[in-house]
Amino acid sequence: MRDIDLAFRTMFAELAQQTLDAQWQSDFPLEGRFVTVPVKGKDYFYFDVPTPEGKDKRSYVGPAADPVIAARVRRHREIKGNIKERRRLVSTLLRSGGMSAPDRFAGDVTQALAHAGFFRLRGFLVGSVAYGCYSGILGVRLPRTAMQTGDADLAMDFAISQEVDDSLPPILDILHGVDPSFRAVPHQADKARVTAFVNKTNYRVEFLTSNRGSDEYMGKPSPMPALGGASAENLRFLDFLIYEPLRTVLLHREGVSVNVPAPERYSVHKLIVASRRPTDALGRAKRDKDLLQAATLFEAMIQTRQGDLLADAYQEAWDRGASWQEGLAAGIALMPDQGKETLAGALGVEVSDLGKR
C-alpha cells in the first residue's frame, strides 16, 4: 500500500478546511446572527436570519462547549470562500495525489444533502462513500475495488434529531434536485414511514440510526424530526460507529464537507456487520466488501503507525459484551489470512487468539 506524498496530504488538509469554511459561509450568511440557547441544562449555538415576515428563521449550529464551533462563531465574518481554488485542489489530489473520488452520482447526492444542512445537523456518511474519504485522512492509496457501491448509507443520532429543534427540507425534494426519478420506499414494518429512497436505476439512499437500547425497536423505523419527514432504520452497533466522528472532505466537484466515522471504528464495525449479512448472493457480495474494507483499513492504520487506535477501538467493542464478542469472532473467522495477521499484530496477540479476548 503506497503512502501519499506529504505535499498532497497537506493539500488535502487545506482543502478540508476551505470546504468547511465554504459550507459554514453558505449555512450562516452575514446578515444573520448567532444566539446561545439553553437546552436541557446545556448551551447550544443557533443562528437567526431575519425574514420578510419579521420572524427570524432559526438554524442549529452546535454545542457552545465545542471549542472548534465557538472559535468559528467568533471569526464568522472573516471566513472567505474561493470555489475555483477548491476545484483546482480537488483536481490535483485526484490526478496527481493518488486519492479517490466517489462516483459522480453518489457525489451529487452527498453534495445535495450537504447543501440542505444534513452534516450541519450532525449527520454522517457511514457506507462505502465514507470509506472513500479515508485515503486522504490516512495518507495512503486505498484500492478502488473496495469503494464500489450502488447505494448511499447515512446516519444520524436519534437523540440529536429529537433535540436540535431544526430540520432539513423534505428529503424527497432534495433528492429530486439530483434525479427526479427518486421515490420513497415505505418501510416494511410501518408503511406510513420511509427510511429509504430509490431511483429508476435502483440507486438507494437509506437513513440509519442507532438502536435505542431495547430489542423492541429492532426492525422498526424511528421517527427523526431533523430528517425532513423521513425516518431511520434502527441498527444495533451503530452507536459505536458514529462516536467521535471526523470532519473531512469528499473529493467531488469543488469538495464537499462531510462527517465520517473514525477509520478505526469503521474497520472494527465492518467485522461485526460482515458476520450479520444474509447468505444470499447479494449478502455474500456485501460481506466480501465489508471484509475487504476492514482488512485494508487494518493495514493502512498499521502502516501509518496508528495501530494503537485500532487496538483501542477493538477492545472497546469487545468489552461491550457477549453479542459484540460473537460478532467480532464471527467476522474474524470470515477474514482472509492477511487481514487476520494484520489485526493480530495491532492487538499484540497470536492469530490463534483472535476472537477469544
VMD Tcl script that draws the C-alpha trace (Angstrom):
set ca {
  {0.00 0.00 0.00}
  {1.67 3.20 -1.17}
  {1.94 6.29 1.00}
  {0.65 9.57 -0.38}
  {3.29 12.28 -0.58}
  {3.32 14.76 2.31}
  {2.66 17.68 -0.05}
  {-0.62 16.11 -1.16}
  {-1.62 15.20 2.39}
  {-1.08 18.84 3.35}
  {-3.13 19.93 0.34}
  {-5.94 17.58 1.40}
  {-5.99 19.12 4.88}
  {-6.10 22.62 3.38}
  {-8.98 21.63 1.09}
  {-10.89 20.15 4.03}
  {-10.53 23.46 5.87}
  {-11.53 25.56 2.87}
  {-14.53 23.34 2.14}
  {-15.73 23.56 5.72}
  {-15.32 27.36 5.55}
  {-17.40 27.46 2.37}
  {-20.14 25.28 3.87}
  {-20.15 27.43 7.01}
  {-20.47 30.56 4.89}
  {-23.39 29.01 2.99}
  {-25.14 27.80 6.14}
  {-24.71 31.04 8.08}
  {-24.88 34.17 5.87}
  {-23.53 37.50 7.10}
  {-26.97 39.06 7.56}
  {-27.77 36.67 10.41}
  {-26.57 36.43 14.00}
  {-25.58 33.68 16.41}
  {-27.53 33.19 19.64}
  {-27.00 30.88 22.60}
  {-29.97 28.73 23.62}
  {-30.11 26.54 26.75}
  {-31.45 23.02 26.13}
  {-31.76 20.52 28.97}
  {-29.08 22.23 31.02}
  {-26.58 22.71 28.18}
  {-25.96 25.72 25.92}
  {-26.17 25.42 22.14}
  {-25.46 27.87 19.35}
  {-28.28 28.64 16.93}
  {-28.29 31.07 14.01}
  {-31.10 33.55 13.40}
  {-31.73 35.04 9.96}
  {-34.37 37.79 9.53}
  {-37.27 37.04 7.16}
  {-39.63 39.41 5.31}
  {-42.39 38.30 7.68}
  {-40.46 39.80 10.58}
  {-39.81 36.47 12.32}
  {-36.28 35.10 12.44}
  {-35.57 31.72 10.84}
  {-33.54 29.72 13.36}
  {-30.97 27.04 12.42}
  {-28.99 24.68 14.63}
  {-25.21 25.27 14.83}
  {-23.83 23.05 17.59}
  {-22.81 22.79 21.26}
  {-21.50 26.04 22.73}
  {-18.94 23.98 24.69}
  {-17.32 22.75 21.46}
  {-14.15 24.89 21.13}
  {-13.99 24.48 17.34}
  {-17.55 25.70 16.87}
  {-17.07 28.51 19.38}
  {-13.96 29.70 17.51}
  {-15.85 29.65 14.20}
  {-18.65 31.70 15.69}
  {-16.11 34.31 16.84}
  {-14.44 34.59 13.42}
  {-17.60 34.26 11.34}
  {-17.14 37.45 9.32}
  {-13.52 36.64 8.46}
  {-14.31 33.41 6.59}
  {-13.85 33.63 2.83}
  {-14.52 31.10 0.10}
  {-12.88 30.51 -3.30}
  {-14.68 27.90 -5.38}
  {-12.15 27.94 -8.24}
  {-9.27 27.29 -5.85}
  {-11.12 24.37 -4.28}
  {-11.83 22.84 -7.68}
  {-8.14 23.15 -8.52}
  {-7.17 21.39 -5.29}
  {-9.66 18.56 -5.89}
  {-8.36 18.06 -9.44}
  {-4.73 17.98 -8.28}
  {-5.42 15.50 -5.48}
  {-7.23 13.15 -7.85}
  {-4.88 13.39 -10.83}
  {-1.52 13.68 -9.11}
  {-2.07 12.83 -5.45}
  {-3.39 9.31 -5.87}
  {-6.60 9.95 -3.95}
  {-10.06 8.76 -4.94}
  {-13.35 10.41 -5.82}
  {-16.79 8.87 -5.34}
  {-18.75 8.05 -8.46}
  {-20.32 11.21 -9.80}
  {-23.89 10.32 -8.86}
  {-23.01 9.44 -5.25}
  {-21.08 12.70 -5.04}
  {-24.04 14.70 -6.33}
  {-26.39 13.07 -3.79}
  {-23.96 13.79 -0.95}
  {-23.44 17.38 -2.07}
  {-27.20 18.00 -2.26}
  {-27.66 16.72 1.28}
  {-24.72 18.81 2.49}
  {-26.15 21.99 0.96}
  {-29.51 21.21 2.60}
  {-27.84 21.01 6.03}
  {-27.54 17.27 6.70}
  {-23.97 17.45 8.02}
  {-24.66 20.68 9.90}
  {-27.33 18.73 11.77}
  {-24.67 16.17 12.74}
  {-25.45 13.64 10.03}
  {-22.82 11.11 8.91}
  {-21.74 9.20 5.86}
  {-21.36 5.60 7.04}
  {-21.08 3.36 3.96}
  {-18.64 2.97 1.09}
  {-18.88 6.66 0.20}
  {-17.40 7.35 3.64}
  {-14.71 4.70 3.08}
  {-13.51 6.64 0.03}
  {-12.54 9.56 2.30}
  {-10.02 7.52 4.28}
  {-7.31 7.71 1.63}
  {-6.87 11.42 2.33}
  {-7.38 11.05 6.08}
  {-4.79 8.28 6.46}
  {-2.45 9.36 3.69}
  {-2.35 6.05 1.77}
  {-3.68 4.87 -1.58}
  {-6.60 2.57 -0.93}
  {-7.73 0.04 -3.59}
  {-10.65 1.31 -5.62}
  {-12.24 -2.16 -5.68}
  {-13.28 -1.63 -2.05}
  {-15.07 1.63 -2.88}
  {-17.62 0.43 -5.42}
  {-21.19 0.95 -4.25}
  {-24.72 1.20 -5.55}
  {-26.14 2.99 -2.57}
  {-25.59 5.70 0.00}
  {-25.91 4.95 3.71}
  {-26.34 7.93 6.01}
  {-26.80 8.06 9.76}
  {-27.97 10.45 12.43}
  {-28.04 10.03 16.19}
  {-31.61 9.63 17.44}
  {-31.17 11.99 20.41}
  {-29.66 14.74 18.27}
  {-32.53 14.51 15.79}
  {-35.00 14.84 18.64}
  {-33.31 17.76 20.36}
  {-31.89 20.17 17.75}
  {-35.22 21.92 17.01}
  {-34.29 22.19 13.33}
  {-34.92 20.12 10.22}
  {-33.87 19.50 6.66}
  {-36.30 20.27 3.84}
  {-38.24 17.18 2.71}
  {-35.69 14.52 1.74}
  {-37.53 13.61 -1.44}
  {-37.40 17.25 -2.58}
  {-33.62 17.28 -2.01}
  {-33.13 14.06 -3.97}
  {-35.40 15.22 -6.80}
  {-32.93 18.06 -7.29}
  {-30.40 15.37 -8.25}
  {-32.69 12.93 -10.05}
  {-36.47 13.37 -10.45}
  {-36.93 9.59 -10.62}
  {-36.25 9.14 -6.89}
  {-39.22 7.76 -4.99}
  {-39.89 6.96 -1.35}
  {-39.89 3.31 -0.25}
  {-42.42 2.60 2.53}
  {-40.91 0.67 5.42}
  {-41.97 -2.99 5.60}
  {-42.86 -2.80 9.29}
  {-44.69 0.54 9.06}
  {-45.95 1.61 5.65}
  {-46.56 5.15 6.90}
  {-42.83 5.71 7.44}
  {-39.97 5.96 4.97}
  {-36.30 5.24 5.68}
  {-35.10 4.71 2.10}
  {-35.41 6.23 -1.37}
  {-34.56 4.66 -4.74}
  {-34.33 5.94 -8.30}
  {-35.04 4.28 -11.65}
  {-31.60 2.61 -11.69}
  {-32.16 1.24 -8.15}
  {-29.61 3.56 -6.56}
  {-30.67 3.53 -2.91}
  {-30.33 6.27 -0.30}
  {-31.03 4.96 3.20}
  {-31.08 6.64 6.60}
  {-29.95 4.78 9.73}
  {-29.89 5.45 13.44}
  {-28.57 3.61 16.48}
  {-30.88 1.22 18.29}
  {-32.18 2.83 21.47}
  {-31.16 0.14 23.94}
  {-34.02 -2.30 23.52}
  {-34.74 -5.09 21.06}
  {-38.34 -3.88 20.81}
  {-37.15 -1.19 18.37}
  {-35.34 -3.63 16.07}
  {-36.87 -3.86 12.62}
  {-38.97 -0.77 13.22}
  {-38.34 2.71 11.80}
  {-37.57 5.54 14.22}
  {-39.16 8.97 13.68}
  {-36.42 11.54 13.06}
  {-37.71 15.13 13.34}
  {-34.49 16.56 11.84}
  {-34.72 14.44 8.67}
  {-37.34 16.40 6.78}
  {-40.16 13.91 7.24}
  {-38.02 10.79 6.79}
  {-37.49 8.13 9.44}
  {-34.41 5.98 10.05}
  {-33.76 2.26 10.31}
  {-32.66 1.12 13.76}
  {-29.34 -0.73 13.71}
  {-27.50 -2.35 16.56}
  {-23.83 -1.43 16.96}
  {-24.25 1.89 15.11}
  {-23.64 3.98 18.24}
  {-20.09 2.60 18.32}
  {-19.53 3.56 14.69}
  {-20.63 7.20 14.91}
  {-18.97 8.08 18.22}
  {-16.45 10.95 17.85}
  {-16.67 11.32 14.05}
  {-14.23 13.18 11.82}
  {-14.98 16.24 9.70}
  {-13.32 15.82 6.32}
  {-13.83 16.44 2.61}
  {-15.31 14.29 -0.14}
  {-13.32 14.82 -3.35}
  {-16.25 15.71 -5.58}
  {-16.50 18.83 -7.75}
  {-15.20 21.67 -5.53}
  {-15.18 19.42 -2.43}
  {-18.00 18.51 -0.06}
  {-17.58 18.96 3.69}
  {-18.81 15.77 5.38}
  {-18.77 13.86 8.68}
  {-17.42 10.28 8.63}
  {-16.68 7.72 11.33}
  {-13.12 7.41 12.62}
  {-11.36 4.79 10.43}
  {-10.54 2.51 13.35}
  {-14.21 2.38 14.34}
  {-15.30 1.90 10.75}
  {-12.98 -1.09 10.31}
  {-13.97 -2.81 13.57}
  {-17.66 -2.18 12.87}
  {-17.27 -3.80 9.45}
  {-16.16 -7.04 11.11}
  {-19.44 -7.20 13.01}
  {-21.54 -6.13 10.02}
  {-19.92 -8.78 7.80}
  {-20.89 -11.51 10.24}
  {-24.56 -10.48 10.09}
  {-25.05 -10.31 6.32}
  {-27.63 -12.60 4.68}
  {-26.24 -15.66 2.91}
  {-27.83 -14.97 -0.49}
  {-25.73 -13.74 -3.42}
  {-26.19 -10.05 -2.63}
  {-25.46 -10.63 1.04}
  {-22.27 -12.52 0.23}
  {-21.11 -9.77 -2.11}
  {-21.67 -7.14 0.57}
  {-19.95 -9.33 3.16}
  {-16.89 -9.67 0.94}
  {-16.73 -5.90 0.52}
  {-17.08 -5.39 4.28}
  {-14.15 -7.72 4.91}
  {-12.02 -6.13 2.19}
  {-12.62 -2.66 3.62}
  {-11.85 -3.84 7.17}
  {-8.65 -5.62 6.16}
  {-7.49 -2.68 4.04}
  {-8.02 -0.21 6.86}
  {-6.24 -2.53 9.31}
  {-3.21 -2.50 7.01}
  {-3.42 1.27 6.44}
  {-3.56 2.02 10.17}
  {-0.56 -0.21 10.89}
  {1.35 1.39 8.04}
  {0.62 4.90 9.33}
  {1.57 3.96 12.91}
  {-1.97 4.12 14.24}
  {-2.24 0.52 15.36}
  {-2.83 1.69 18.94}
  {-6.05 3.45 17.87}
  {-7.20 0.28 16.12}
  {-6.41 -1.82 19.19}
  {-8.29 0.59 21.46}
  {-11.37 0.56 19.21}
  {-11.35 -3.24 19.02}
  {-11.01 -3.56 22.80}
  {-13.85 -1.10 23.37}
  {-16.12 -3.14 21.12}
  {-15.03 -6.42 22.77}
  {-15.72 -5.03 26.24}
  {-19.33 -4.22 25.31}
  {-20.43 -7.77 25.97}
  {-21.28 -11.17 24.57}
  {-23.20 -10.13 21.43}
  {-20.36 -7.85 20.40}
  {-17.79 -10.58 21.04}
  {-19.80 -13.06 18.99}
  {-19.99 -10.61 16.09}
  {-16.27 -9.85 16.20}
  {-15.31 -13.52 16.42}
  {-17.61 -14.44 13.52}
  {-16.27 -11.58 11.39}
  {-12.68 -12.54 12.11}
  {-13.38 -16.14 11.13}
  {-14.52 -14.92 7.70}
  {-11.46 -12.74 7.08}
  {-8.61 -13.74 4.76}
  {-5.36 -14.75 6.50}
  {-3.58 -11.46 5.75}
  {-6.33 -9.46 7.44}
  {-6.18 -11.72 10.48}
  {-2.40 -11.35 10.71}
  {-2.60 -7.56 10.49}
  {-5.24 -7.32 13.19}
  {-3.34 -9.74 15.44}
  {-0.24 -7.56 15.04}
  {-2.17 -4.45 16.08}
  {-3.58 -6.24 19.13}
  {-0.28 -7.86 20.07}
  {-1.70 -11.41 20.10}
  {-1.27 -14.59 18.11}
  {-3.62 -15.15 15.20}
  {-4.97 -18.22 17.00}
  {-6.07 -15.99 19.88}
  {-8.14 -13.61 17.75}
  {-11.82 -13.60 18.66}
  {-11.09 -15.06 22.08}
  {-10.14 -11.94 24.01}
}
mol new
graphics top color blue
foreach p $ca { graphics top sphere $p radius 0.5 }
foreach p [lrange $ca 0 end-1] q [lrange $ca 1 end] { graphics top cylinder $p $q radius 0.2 }
display resetview
